[in-house]
Amino acid sequence: MMIRDLIKKNRSYRKFYGDFLIKRETLEELVDLARLSASGANKQPLKFVLSYGESKNKLIFPNIGWAAYIKDWTGPTENERPSAYIIILGDKQISQNCKCDAGVAAQSILLGATEKGLGGCIFGSVKKEELKIALKIKDEYDILYVLALGKPQEKVVIEKANSRGDTQYWRDNQGILHIPKKPLNEIILE
Ligand SMILES: Cc1cc2nc3c(=O)[nH]c(=O)nc-3n(C[C@H](O)[C@H](O)[C@H](O)COP(=O)(O)O)c2cc1C
């Protein structure tokens, strides 16, 4: 797939085939894409926690916040939940400021997942202290983002943001998720 098509297909998916399994090997291939990506001063402060089984997944699910704009929906049902998660940690001893590294890593992982026919979502809304305790993550690490991954069971369409600059995503009565994107001529200044 060409990069434009890959990026268009790489939407934030929040409903999945709940009984689909993702192997550890697949997650390792995805983290390897992050490993090969850009890093400020090449310090490589990121660490990754993998989860791909029911019991560990259950510890992560209650600690992430789903689609704040969609008020009548609190997240996927039991049989729509992600198959796996990759938690992106920052090693505080190496860098105190690695959110950009984490963003680059997240995009590499999600593009790799899309190429494999998978999909997922970045979560910045994370109950970090609760999740650290649940997964026994050491204090030397900051939780930066949680990536949820699975086989998407959701239709997502990109549409042009309206002239009022309203960028809130919304679900229509057929369950299709609409993602308004601003036009190019609004974001390139001169
Ligand atoms: C840094 C960052 C944090 C995000 N955090 C959340 C989150 O906590 N919960 C959620 O449901 N989506 C989260 N998202 C997904 C965005 O809502 C999504 O990217 C946006 O609606 C545009 O949709 P698209 O990714 O399909 O283009 C996050 C995305 C980014 C880049």
The ligand as an SDF file (V2000), in Angstrom:
LIG
                    3D

 31 33  0  0  0  0  0  0  0  0999 V2000
   -1.8720   12.2970   21.4530 C   0  0  0  0  0  0  0  0  0  0  0  0
   -3.2110   11.6290   21.2120 C   0  0  0  0  0  0  0  0  0  0  0  0
   -3.9710   11.2270   22.3010 C   0  0  0  0  0  0  0  0  0  0  0  0
   -5.2110   10.5950   22.1020 C   0  0  0  0  0  0  0  0  0  0  0  0
   -5.9280   10.1700   23.1930 N   0  0  0  0  0  0  0  0  0  0  0  0
   -7.1130    9.5530   23.0010 C   0  0  0  0  0  0  0  0  0  0  0  0
   -7.8320    9.0450   24.1230 C   0  0  0  0  0  0  0  0  0  0  0  0
   -7.4110    9.1640   25.2670 O   0  0  0  0  0  0  0  0  0  0  0  0
   -9.0120    8.4110   23.8750 N   0  0  0  0  0  0  0  0  0  0  0  0
   -9.5040    8.2280   22.6160 C   0  0  0  0  0  0  0  0  0  0  0  0
  -10.5650    7.6200   22.4690 O   0  0  0  0  0  0  0  0  0  0  0  0
   -8.8330    8.6860   21.5170 N   0  0  0  0  0  0  0  0  0  0  0  0
   -7.6390    9.3340   21.6870 C   0  0  0  0  0  0  0  0  0  0  0  0
   -6.9250    9.7800   20.5950 N   0  0  0  0  0  0  0  0  0  0  0  0
   -7.4640    9.5780   19.2330 C   0  0  0  0  0  0  0  0  0  0  0  0
   -8.0350   10.8830   18.6450 C   0  0  0  0  0  0  0  0  0  0  0  0
   -9.2970   11.1290   19.1930 O   0  0  0  0  0  0  0  0  0  0  0  0
   -8.0990   10.7390   17.1080 C   0  0  0  0  0  0  0  0  0  0  0  0
   -6.7810   10.7050   16.5910 O   0  0  0  0  0  0  0  0  0  0  0  0
   -8.9010   11.8690   16.4480 C   0  0  0  0  0  0  0  0  0  0  0  0
  -10.2440   11.8140   16.8170 O   0  0  0  0  0  0  0  0  0  0  0  0
   -8.7990   11.8380   14.9220 C   0  0  0  0  0  0  0  0  0  0  0  0
   -9.1850   10.5990   14.4200 O   0  0  0  0  0  0  0  0  0  0  0  0
   -8.1850    9.7860   13.4780 P   0  0  0  0  0  0  0  0  0  0  0  0
   -7.0620    9.2890   14.3620 O   0  0  0  0  0  0  0  0  0  0  0  0
   -8.9680    8.6740   12.8970 O   0  0  0  0  0  0  0  0  0  0  0  0
   -7.6590   10.7480   12.4650 O   0  0  0  0  0  0  0  0  0  0  0  0
   -5.6890   10.3940   20.7770 C   0  0  0  0  0  0  0  0  0  0  0  0
   -4.8970   10.7790   19.6850 C   0  0  0  0  0  0  0  0  0  0  0  0
   -3.6640   11.3650   19.8920 C   0  0  0  0  0  0  0  0  0  0  0  0
   -2.8130   11.7570   18.7040 C   0  0  0  0  0  0  0  0  0  0  0  0
  1  2  1  0
  2  3  1  0
  2 30  2  0
  3  4  2  0
  4  5  1  0
  4 28  1  0
  5  6  2  0
  6  7  1  0
  6 13  1  0
  7  8  2  0
  7  9  1  0
  9 10  1  0
 10 11  2  0
 10 12  1  0
 12 13  2  0
 13 14  1  0
 14 15  1  0
 14 28  1  0
 15 16  1  0
 16 17  1  0
 16 18  1  0
 18 19  1  0
 18 20  1  0
 20 21  1  0
 20 22  1  0
 22 23  1  0
 23 24  1  0
 24 25  2  0
 24 26  1  0
 24 27  1  0
 28 29  2  0
 29 30  1  0
 30 31  1  0
M  END
$$$$
